[in-house]
Amino acid sequence: MKNKIINIAKKTIDLEARSVKGLLNLLDDDFEKAITIINNCKGRLVVSGIGKSAIVAQKIVATFNSTGTPSVFLHAADAIHGDIGMVQKEDVVMIISKSGDSPEIKILVPLIKNFKNTVIAMCGNMQSYLAKCADAVLNTTVAEEACPNNLAPTSSTTVQMVMGDAIAICLMEINGFGSEDFAKFHPGGTLGKKLYLRVSDLIINNEKPSVQEESFLKEVIIEITKKRLGATVILNKKEKISGIVTDGDLRRMLEKNLSVTNVKAKDIMTRYPKMIEANELAVDALDIMRKKNITQLIVTENGKYVGIVHLHDLVREGLI
């Protein structure tokens, strides 16, 4: 039974993968036309569908909105019962349907055409009512569904979602939609933090441990313990950064069984410590910590010591 289940799953994945790959041969002039229509749209892109295609439409709308293409979802059944009023004069309407001949679609299309809105079809039947009435047709034909009865929408809905992603990425590239733009639409959660959270945001509530080069070991230990960042910066007489002493440095020193009576900060500090500017992204700090296998970074602003960012700060923000 176990092998049978695995084989069924593999067959499903393989069939859907082949269906997606088949899209490469279905991209034509109408695809480019559809991209141009959407890109030149002065209103919104209204995406509609019925059944499983309606669920796909909602996902596509979410992708468009998060990548800079203003979009709204309109259920085809609700549209013909009043919700078509949400379609504005300058909107472009994309209708998704495998057959292109659903009763709701046949009612909806002429209503939209009467409003003079441009209609883009995404369907798997190029001879359907929807395909023949549309201004541009995105061909999402599949040879067969992954369903053993060739009935349940599986391969077809997968292909629809991939086509939606292809449209979204094309529009992103054309409009130069970059990471900063992406961050504007994703301010919450880990994704947003990776794109906008700065080192300065992390250290704002942190202590700022420091001692002088001539400070004795006892002062170093007290400062590290008191400020609770596992390290202290060592400053010279001009208040410039000379180095850093971490709790790891202290342990390694004690393991050597050296006399600690007259040890000063300058004797055990690590010179040329790793630093990062306060306006750098928090993920850049994480990248440095990982590459250098360290847990703290000295933070500077125009060369001046302003604090320490600790690995725990990044953990707290969910970046790890």
C-alpha positions as CSV (number, residue, x, y, z in Angstrom):
1,M,0.0,0.0,0.0
2,K,2.8,2.4,0.9
3,N,4.5,2.0,-2.5
4,K,1.2,2.4,-4.3
5,I,0.5,5.7,-2.5
6,I,3.9,7.1,-3.3
7,N,3.5,6.1,-7.0
8,I,0.2,7.8,-7.2
9,A,1.6,10.9,-5.8
10,K,4.6,10.8,-8.2
11,K,2.3,10.3,-11.1
12,T,0.2,13.3,-10.1
13,I,3.2,15.5,-9.6
14,D,4.8,14.4,-12.9
15,L,1.5,15.0,-14.8
16,E,1.0,18.4,-13.4
17,A,4.7,19.3,-14.0
18,R,4.3,18.3,-17.7
19,S,1.2,20.4,-17.9
20,V,3.0,23.4,-16.6
21,K,5.9,22.9,-19.0
22,G,3.4,22.7,-21.8
23,L,2.7,26.4,-21.2
24,L,6.0,27.2,-22.8
25,N,4.5,26.3,-26.2
26,L,1.3,28.2,-25.5
27,L,2.8,31.6,-25.0
28,D,2.0,33.7,-28.1
29,D,1.3,37.2,-29.4
30,D,-1.9,37.3,-27.3
31,F,0.2,36.9,-24.1
32,E,2.3,39.9,-25.0
33,K,-0.9,41.8,-25.9
34,A,-2.5,40.9,-22.6
35,I,0.6,42.2,-20.7
36,T,0.5,45.4,-22.7
37,I,-3.2,45.9,-22.0
38,I,-2.7,45.4,-18.2
39,N,0.4,47.6,-18.1
40,N,-1.4,50.4,-19.9
41,C,-4.5,50.1,-17.7
42,K,-5.4,53.3,-16.0
43,G,-7.8,51.6,-13.6
44,R,-7.6,48.3,-11.9
45,L,-7.3,44.7,-13.1
46,V,-10.6,42.9,-12.1
47,V,-10.1,39.2,-12.0
48,S,-13.1,36.9,-12.1
49,G,-14.0,33.2,-12.3
50,I,-16.4,30.5,-11.2
51,G,-15.8,27.3,-9.2
52,K,-12.1,26.4,-8.7
53,S,-11.1,29.1,-11.2
54,A,-12.6,31.6,-8.8
55,I,-10.2,30.4,-6.0
56,V,-7.3,30.7,-8.5
57,A,-8.4,34.2,-9.3
58,Q,-8.2,35.2,-5.7
59,K,-4.7,33.9,-5.4
60,I,-3.7,35.7,-8.6
61,V,-5.2,39.0,-7.3
62,A,-3.2,38.6,-4.1
63,T,0.0,38.2,-6.2
64,F,-0.8,41.2,-8.4
65,N,-1.5,43.5,-5.5
66,S,1.7,42.5,-3.7
67,T,3.8,43.1,-6.8
68,G,2.5,46.5,-7.8
69,T,-0.5,45.7,-10.1
70,P,-3.7,47.0,-8.4
71,S,-6.3,44.2,-8.6
72,V,-9.7,43.2,-7.2
73,F,-11.5,39.9,-7.3
74,L,-15.0,39.5,-8.6
75,H,-16.9,36.2,-8.3
76,A,-18.6,35.5,-11.6
77,A,-21.8,34.4,-10.0
78,D,-22.0,37.4,-7.7
79,A,-21.2,39.7,-10.7
80,I,-24.4,38.8,-12.5
81,H,-26.4,39.4,-9.3
82,G,-25.2,43.0,-8.7
83,D,-21.5,43.0,-7.9
84,I,-20.6,43.9,-11.5
85,G,-21.2,47.4,-10.3
86,M,-17.6,47.3,-8.9
87,V,-16.2,47.4,-12.4
88,Q,-15.2,50.9,-13.2
89,K,-14.8,52.6,-16.6
90,E,-11.0,52.3,-16.9
91,D,-10.7,48.8,-15.4
92,V,-9.5,45.8,-17.4
93,V,-11.4,42.5,-16.7
94,M,-9.6,39.1,-16.8
95,I,-11.9,36.1,-16.7
96,I,-10.6,32.7,-15.8
97,S,-12.4,29.5,-16.9
98,K,-11.2,26.1,-18.0
99,S,-14.2,25.5,-20.4
100,G,-14.9,29.1,-21.2
101,D,-18.6,28.0,-21.6
102,S,-19.9,28.1,-18.0
103,P,-23.5,29.7,-17.9
104,E,-22.3,32.4,-15.6
105,I,-19.5,33.3,-17.9
106,K,-21.8,33.5,-20.9
107,I,-24.0,36.0,-19.0
108,L,-21.0,38.0,-17.6
109,V,-19.0,38.6,-20.8
110,P,-21.6,40.5,-22.8
111,L,-22.4,42.7,-19.7
112,I,-18.7,43.7,-19.5
113,K,-18.4,44.2,-23.2
114,N,-21.5,46.5,-23.0
115,F,-19.6,48.6,-20.5
116,K,-16.8,48.9,-23.1
117,N,-14.2,47.3,-20.7
118,T,-11.4,45.3,-22.2
119,V,-11.7,41.6,-21.6
120,I,-8.8,39.2,-21.2
121,A,-9.6,35.5,-21.2
122,M,-7.6,32.8,-19.4
123,C,-9.1,29.5,-20.6
124,G,-8.3,26.0,-21.7
125,N,-10.8,25.9,-24.7
126,M,-9.8,28.2,-27.5
127,Q,-13.1,27.5,-29.3
128,S,-15.2,28.5,-26.3
129,Y,-17.6,31.5,-26.0
130,L,-15.2,33.3,-23.7
131,A,-12.2,32.8,-26.0
132,K,-14.1,34.1,-29.0
133,C,-15.4,37.2,-27.2
134,A,-12.2,38.3,-25.5
135,D,-9.8,41.0,-26.7
136,A,-6.8,38.8,-25.7
137,V,-6.7,35.1,-24.8
138,L,-4.2,33.4,-22.5
139,N,-4.1,29.7,-23.5
140,T,-4.1,27.4,-20.4
141,T,-5.0,24.2,-22.2
142,V,-4.0,20.9,-20.6
143,A,-3.9,17.5,-22.1
144,E,-5.5,15.9,-19.0
145,E,-6.3,16.5,-15.4
146,A,-4.3,14.6,-12.7
147,C,-7.6,13.3,-11.4
148,P,-7.9,9.6,-12.4
149,N,-11.3,10.4,-13.9
150,N,-10.0,13.4,-15.7
151,L,-12.7,15.5,-14.1
152,A,-11.5,17.3,-10.9
153,P,-9.6,20.5,-11.7
154,T,-6.0,19.8,-10.9
155,S,-3.6,20.2,-13.8
156,S,-5.8,23.0,-15.2
157,T,-5.8,25.0,-11.9
158,T,-2.1,24.5,-11.5
159,V,-1.5,25.9,-15.0
160,Q,-3.8,28.8,-14.3
161,M,-1.8,29.8,-11.2
162,V,1.5,29.5,-13.1
163,M,0.1,31.7,-15.9
164,G,-0.9,34.3,-13.3
165,D,2.6,34.2,-11.8
166,A,4.1,34.7,-15.3
167,I,1.9,37.7,-15.8
168,A,2.8,39.2,-12.5
169,I,6.6,38.7,-13.0
170,C,6.5,40.2,-16.5
171,L,4.7,43.3,-15.1
172,M,7.3,43.6,-12.2
173,E,10.2,43.5,-14.7
174,I,8.6,46.0,-17.1
175,N,7.9,48.4,-14.3
176,G,11.2,48.0,-12.4
177,F,9.4,46.8,-9.3
178,G,12.2,46.2,-6.8
179,S,12.8,45.1,-3.3
180,E,12.1,48.6,-1.8
181,D,8.7,48.6,-3.6
182,F,8.1,45.1,-2.4
183,A,8.8,46.1,1.2
184,K,6.1,48.9,1.0
185,F,3.5,46.2,0.4
186,H,4.9,43.7,2.9
187,P,5.6,45.7,6.1
188,G,4.5,42.9,8.4
189,G,6.0,39.5,9.2
190,T,9.5,38.2,8.5
191,L,9.4,38.9,4.8
192,G,8.8,42.6,5.4
193,K,11.4,42.8,8.1
194,K,14.0,41.4,5.8
195,L,13.3,44.1,3.4
196,Y,13.1,47.2,5.7
197,L,14.4,46.5,9.2
198,R,17.6,48.3,9.8
199,V,20.4,47.7,12.4
200,S,19.5,51.0,14.0
201,D,16.0,49.6,14.7
202,L,17.6,46.7,16.6
203,I,19.9,48.6,18.9
204,I,17.6,51.4,19.9
205,N,16.9,49.7,23.3
206,N,20.3,48.1,23.7
207,E,22.9,49.2,26.2
208,K,26.2,50.6,24.9
209,P,29.0,48.8,26.7
210,S,32.5,50.3,26.6
211,V,35.6,50.6,28.6
212,Q,39.0,52.2,28.0
213,E,42.1,50.5,26.8
214,E,43.8,50.9,30.2
215,S,40.8,49.5,32.1
216,F,41.6,46.5,34.3
217,L,40.1,43.1,33.8
218,K,37.6,43.6,36.7
219,E,36.1,46.6,34.9
220,V,35.8,44.7,31.7
221,I,34.0,41.8,33.4
222,I,31.6,44.2,35.2
223,E,30.8,46.1,32.0
224,I,30.1,42.9,30.1
225,T,27.9,41.6,32.9
226,K,26.1,44.9,33.5
227,K,25.2,45.6,29.9
228,R,24.2,42.0,29.1
229,L,25.3,41.9,25.5
230,G,28.1,39.4,26.0
231,A,30.8,41.9,25.0
232,T,32.2,45.4,25.5
233,V,33.8,47.8,23.0
234,I,37.3,49.0,23.9
235,L,37.9,52.7,23.3
236,N,41.2,54.7,23.1
237,K,41.8,58.1,24.6
238,K,40.2,59.7,21.6
239,E,37.1,57.7,22.1
240,K,37.8,55.8,18.9
241,I,37.2,52.0,18.7
242,S,40.3,50.0,19.4
243,G,38.8,46.6,19.7
244,I,36.3,44.3,21.4
245,V,36.3,41.9,24.3
246,T,33.6,39.2,24.4
247,D,32.7,36.7,27.1
248,G,34.4,34.1,24.8
249,D,37.7,36.1,25.0
250,L,37.4,36.0,28.8
251,R,36.9,32.2,28.9
252,R,39.8,31.6,26.6
253,M,42.1,33.7,28.7
254,L,41.1,31.9,31.9
255,E,41.7,28.5,30.2
256,K,45.3,29.5,29.6
257,N,45.7,29.9,33.4
258,L,47.4,33.2,33.0
259,S,47.9,35.7,35.9
260,V,45.0,38.1,35.7
261,T,46.1,40.6,38.3
262,N,47.4,43.3,36.0
263,V,45.6,42.3,32.8
264,K,44.1,45.3,31.0
265,A,41.5,45.5,28.3
266,K,44.1,46.2,25.6
267,D,45.9,43.0,26.5
268,I,43.0,40.7,25.6
269,M,40.9,42.6,23.1
270,T,40.4,41.6,19.6
271,R,41.7,44.3,17.3
272,Y,40.0,45.3,14.1
273,P,36.6,43.9,15.2
274,K,33.7,43.4,12.7
275,M,31.5,46.4,12.4
276,I,28.4,47.5,10.5
277,E,26.8,50.8,9.8
278,A,23.5,51.6,11.7
279,N,21.6,52.2,8.4
280,E,22.4,48.8,7.0
281,L,19.7,46.2,6.8
282,A,19.4,43.8,9.7
283,V,19.7,40.8,7.3
284,D,23.1,42.1,6.3
285,A,24.1,42.0,10.0
286,L,22.9,38.4,10.1
287,D,24.8,37.5,7.0
288,I,28.1,38.8,8.5
289,M,27.5,37.0,11.8
290,R,26.9,33.7,10.0
291,K,30.0,34.1,7.7
292,K,32.3,35.1,10.6
293,N,30.7,32.7,13.1
294,I,30.2,35.5,15.7
295,T,27.2,36.6,17.8
296,Q,27.9,40.4,18.1
297,L,28.6,43.2,15.8
298,I,29.8,46.7,16.7
299,V,27.5,49.3,15.2
300,T,28.8,52.6,13.9
301,E,27.3,55.8,12.5
302,N,29.7,57.8,10.3
303,G,32.6,56.0,12.0
304,K,31.4,56.7,15.5
305,Y,30.5,53.9,18.0
306,V,26.7,53.9,18.6
307,G,26.0,50.4,20.0
308,I,26.2,46.6,19.6
309,V,23.8,44.4,17.7
310,H,23.5,40.8,19.1
311,L,22.3,37.6,17.5
312,H,19.5,37.5,20.0
313,D,18.2,40.8,18.5
314,L,17.8,39.1,15.2
315,V,16.2,36.0,16.8
316,R,13.7,38.2,18.7
317,E,12.6,39.8,15.4
318,G,12.1,36.5,13.8
319,L,14.8,36.8,11.2
320,I,16.3,33.5,12.2
